[in-house]
């Protein structure tokens, strides 16, 4: 019997001899390896849940009728906040929105006179636009209100001529005299301790404002900068005030000397101002930071000629082979969670290339691999509502054919008219891809409130900022929303890449901007608030809207009593040169000096604090 096998190697013509027993062992090992590889592929296919939405059945289901919304907080007889209606309707809407988020009872009045005639004993705060203050009678009313210990916030100042003509109004506002009725600032400085994020200089935020010299004892939160300040020998304390606080007898009077409150920036200002009225302040927040890629994943092959000319790739290959690896690399570096809004097509032409099942499978599996989630985009290049109707029908057919088990729960309408998609939301009888939606992700310009219930079941979340852009005004907006809500929803619209309008839409440039912005401007908030996908942002927002609370303090102990708590809730605690030493009923995370995020898991929370006078030496 032959005990060796001869094996010829082409390398140098060398013969290698292997014993029969070793040959059998090697053969068995190779067979086992082959089997394991085949089994692993079968196992991966069997265990993959990529085409089933793990968020289709949320762990916590809260509907609008069980939350604390405007209709439950508006109270005409017993209110804590009075709002004077003005011509800028959007401003009044935002103030009511702030009351809803902070759980403050409120009442809206047409003018100061009607408010003073029906003054509630519970009223602690009056918010008004100073442009409506034109007569001495109104000024006398404001003085009387302040003397009662009611704090006042001016979202805009009265006309400079009115201020200069009234000593009482100047005293109320803390203005000593006017240096310049119309002064152009060279930028602005936001001081530390007002909004979250620390001190910030805005070189490009230039405004024309009245230049007031304030009385001693006022506290400035934001000032304008002056060109050649050192050469003109102007001290920092003499820079033109933009936001400040004046102590008037038993109350604080806050002033905003600019048109900075034309959007939701006002929310953070109101929160910051109210926190300055006492030594501590606790309020609820959403605690969710999301990044949403709109029109991505992209499944079709449109605008081929322009894309191939610029990138040497067909559109579908560009998105799978170049953009997807870049996106996952950026998110991996920042630890952000991926939420993608699928764009099956954007043009829906009759001669369009068929959508590949392999492409769909690729994105679903890759999304599962990075623990992301997928929703659906409503955007398309269209001129008529009927085009959008056809899009919904075609998207429904496509998804039923290739991913029939996947239930879509998130929808970003984009440019789709509301009168089109509203007919399909939650309507199972129409058997559309939108029938299982319970979260809308809206462009911020298309919604009055940042977060609210679209109907009893569906929640609407607003984008807060463009992931490819970050101006000074956007930064101030971002800081304000983070301060008020602990919330951010960054929109990254990939339609710009597929249909570029200039060199600025080149993906190489856009990806660098996105990576840079996520790594810089949101760095401080990653330590403060959690990074979540939209489904978990939805859950936290519902928890936020439903919860109610009471806070009281005795010596060095702060007691928080929470009602309508569903699982957990998040709060921000502002202290004044104090620190938390212990907590029961929850946990805490330091955000920055004097500010903490509290995660509540029990209806009764006890927080022990102590002096922190040596914090600047740390």
Protein Blocks (a to p, Z undefined) as FASTA:
>chain_A
ZZbdcdddfehoiacdddfklmmmmmmmmmmmmmmmmmmmmmmmmmpcklpcfklpcfbd
cdfklcccfklmgcfkbccbdcdddfblmlmmmmmmmmmmnopacdddfbfklmmmmccf
klcbdcddfklpmbfklmmmmmmmmmnopacddfbdcdfklmmmpmklmmmnopabdfbf
bdcdfbdcddehiaghiaaddfklccddddddddehiacfbdcddehklmnopafklpcc
fbdcddehjaccddddbjfllbmklmmmmmmmmmmmpmbdcdddfkiaddddehiacfbl
ghklmmmmmnopafklmmmmmmmmmmmmmmmmnopacdddddfbfnopakbccddfklmm
mmmmmmmmnopacdddfbdcdfbfklmmmmmmmmmmmmmmmmmmbccfbdcekjacfklm
mmmgopaklopaklmgcbdcddfklcfbfbdcfblmlccdddfbdfkbccfklmmmmmmm
mmmnopacddddfklmmmccbfklpmklmmmmmmmmmmmmmmmmmmmpccddfklmmmmm
mmmmmpccddddehjaccdddehiehiacdddddehiacfbdehiacddfbehiacdddf
bfbdcddddddfklmmZZ
